[in-house]
Amino acid sequence: MVSIKDRRVHVRSGSTSLYAMFATTGMDDSTPRGTFEIEPERGDPFFNAREGMGARCYTGFLHHGVFLFRSVPTYAHGAYIADQADLLGIRPGSHGCVWG
């Protein structure tokens, strides 16, 4: 479960909370709301030169890769971008994806 308001991801088994972590969601209220199935799109590290950032891993949750649950943004060589990681749990930073 993703709490956009609290910027947290909660892993649950039924009503039992197993784990919680900080997250970042979409700027301008762009993260979709609802119940979604994990889609087959998932993968290894990628880099989007147009955006100037990538991720170490991802899983699609809406529109087959348009909206992702993904790692904190990375540089082309794979290191995390520190100022993007600093957004976790603090404020929105994505274009609709959930970073964790």
Phi, psi and omega per residue, in radians:
M1 nan 2.360 3.115
V2 -1.900 2.195 3.027
S3 -1.736 1.848 3.117
I4 -1.158 -0.724 -3.133
K5 -1.041 -0.823 -3.083
D6 -1.579 -0.151 -3.082
R7 0.939 0.979 3.126
R8 -2.385 2.626 2.966
V9 -1.962 2.275 -3.137
H10 -2.032 2.135 3.053
V11 -1.644 2.196 -3.059
R12 -2.275 2.704 2.934
S13 -2.144 1.809 -3.011
G14 1.126 -2.181 3.123
S15 -1.683 0.049 -3.122
T16 -1.591 2.200 3.087
S17 -1.414 2.163 -3.137
L18 -1.712 -0.545 -3.035
Y19 -2.896 2.545 3.038
A20 -2.345 2.518 3.107
M21 -2.510 2.746 3.068
F22 -1.201 2.625 3.130
A23 -2.543 2.913 2.992
T24 -2.198 2.432 3.141
T25 -2.104 -2.920 -2.973
G26 -1.343 2.408 2.989
M27 -1.137 2.739 3.094
D28 0.954 0.560 3.066
D29 1.045 0.617 -3.014
S30 -1.556 -0.090 3.102
T31 -1.350 2.197 3.140
P32 -1.077 2.606 3.078
R33 -1.965 2.550 3.117
G34 2.455 -2.924 3.092
T35 -1.917 2.212 -3.050
F36 -2.238 2.663 3.013
E37 -1.646 2.503 3.028
I38 -1.155 2.291 -3.096
E39 -1.644 2.929 -3.076
P40 -1.205 -0.295 3.139
E41 -1.236 2.039 3.080
R42 -2.774 2.681 -3.086
G43 -3.044 -3.015 -3.091
D44 -1.484 -3.101 -3.124
P45 -0.930 2.518 3.039
F46 -2.484 2.840 3.063
F47 -2.411 2.273 3.116
N48 -1.849 1.803 -3.076
A49 -1.065 -0.616 3.136
R50 -1.095 -0.709 3.128
E51 -1.464 -0.344 -3.124
G52 1.310 0.385 3.119
M53 -2.762 2.826 3.106
G54 -2.435 -2.715 3.129
A55 -2.664 2.731 3.097
R56 -1.401 -0.512 3.122
C57 -2.787 2.831 -3.133
Y58 -2.786 2.804 3.013
T59 -2.480 2.285 3.102
G60 -1.332 2.502 3.052
F61 -2.252 -0.130 3.111
L62 -2.785 2.359 3.087
H63 1.058 0.603 3.002
H64 0.837 1.107 3.041
G65 1.779 -0.132 3.090
V66 -1.285 -0.750 3.088
F67 -1.995 2.214 -3.039
L68 -2.156 2.603 2.817
F69 -1.703 2.059 -2.949
R70 -2.536 2.971 3.096
S71 -1.239 2.976 2.983
V72 -0.990 2.551 3.131
P73 -0.998 2.578 -3.141
T74 -2.187 2.788 2.969
Y75 -1.333 3.000 -3.132
A76 -0.988 -0.618 -3.115
H77 -1.461 0.023 3.001
G78 1.766 -0.168 3.122
A79 -1.290 2.523 3.098
Y80 -1.141 2.545 3.075
I81 -1.528 1.894 -2.977
A82 -1.005 -0.757 -3.099
D83 -1.196 -0.409 3.043
Q84 -1.350 -0.690 3.092
A85 -1.101 -0.556 3.140
D86 -1.149 -0.255 3.116
L87 -1.353 -0.343 -3.079
L88 -0.948 2.178 3.111
G89 1.317 -0.065 -3.043
I90 -1.864 -0.955 -3.105
R91 -2.725 2.829 3.114
P92 -1.100 2.632 3.131
G93 -2.633 -0.182 -3.064
S94 -1.707 3.135 3.047
H95 -1.709 0.373 3.122
G96 2.272 -0.349 3.096
C97 -1.262 2.850 3.043
V98 -1.847 2.106 3.081
W99 -1.738 2.439 3.080
G100 -2.583 nan nan
